[in-house]
Amino acid sequence: MRAGPALLLAAALTTTCGGTSAHHHHSGEATPQGAAPGTPVTAKLSTPPGTLLLGSPFAYADAPDGPVAGVEALLLVTGDPVEAFADLVEQVTAAGLEALTYHPDEQTDPAFCQVADVSYPDAVGERRPLGSPDVPDDELSLECAAHAFGPGGYRLDVQLIVSERAEPYLSFIRLTEVHDTPSSPLPDLEAPAPPPAGESPVIPPPFPALPAAGDALGEPFVPGGEDYRLLDGFELLAPPVMPTCATGGFVAVVRVTDDAGLDDAVDAYVDHLAETAFAKASPPDSDVTTEQDGVATRRVVLSGAGAGTATVTGVARDGSTYLLLDRCND
């Protein structure tokens, strides 16, 4: 009998240095840990070479005992980012989907990846398609994006950002799968492209030391005036990454380090995000607890007038509890 995604993921988590927590060193460095390449992330995708899955895939439902409404995952890029992204594009194609990229300019060939001479979080600067001959000899970034559509309102987004600059640390792939979405292809603005090829001109930076409990969380991406903290009883698995929001926020994966259960862990960060982002605790837009493929999951979405959203998605599996924190200021 073939093992399902949940069983395969459990095996991967068991065989990668005792879980997904980072090992901290007194020298100020940390060794990243996560589920190994080949670990299932969605029904269609697995972690590619040169990456580690942070914590767990975060599946969620729109209603108790309802079907999966979506899956999110954050991967740490530790190897060649071009090879990792190309592998994911090939997996999308092998799943019977067409990988697309935004391509409004008919004068250029479509490409999934760009080499960027920019700093973050402003991300302002010059970008060239991967493979361009005139790339400057600076600390560069690689930005790649692909998406695909399927039956029943299915949409998959794959985004990579790797910067050679030490601060802020950026070396991630974010996967987002949504079911029953109204989104659809835009023929005049999107086009297929060949998988990126060749050696990456951008090398992931050294993995940094991570904040301890009580330290600031989300810098330098958080909106002005918002002060988030790594709460007691939680461990950050990697530095936060920028959200998809243009006006600020952050995405991070944390692991529970004490005996708090899924509900208590989710409640702790729901209260913290609500009070920090919206100045008060308010009833959530949605709060759904369910079980997906034998894994307990809970997702809470908060919003404030003119202040965007804050989402906490928690999963409890194999004796560990992980949270995906997503602050979006749009």
URPEGI-V800160 format. One record per helix or strand. SS is the DSSP state (A for helix, B for strand). FROM is the first residue (numbers start at 1). TO is the last residue. If there is no record, write none. Layout:
SS,FROM,TO  SS,FROM,TO
//
This chain:
A,5,14  B,23,24  B,29,31  B,35,35  B,40,40  B,46,46  B,51,53  B,58,61  B,68,77  A,81,94  B,100,102  B,113,118  B,125,129  B,141,150  A,151,153  B,154,163  B,171,178  B,190,192  B,208,208  B,216,216  B,229,229  B,234,236  B,241,241  B,249,256  A,262,278  B,286,292  B,295,304  B,308,317  B,320,328
//
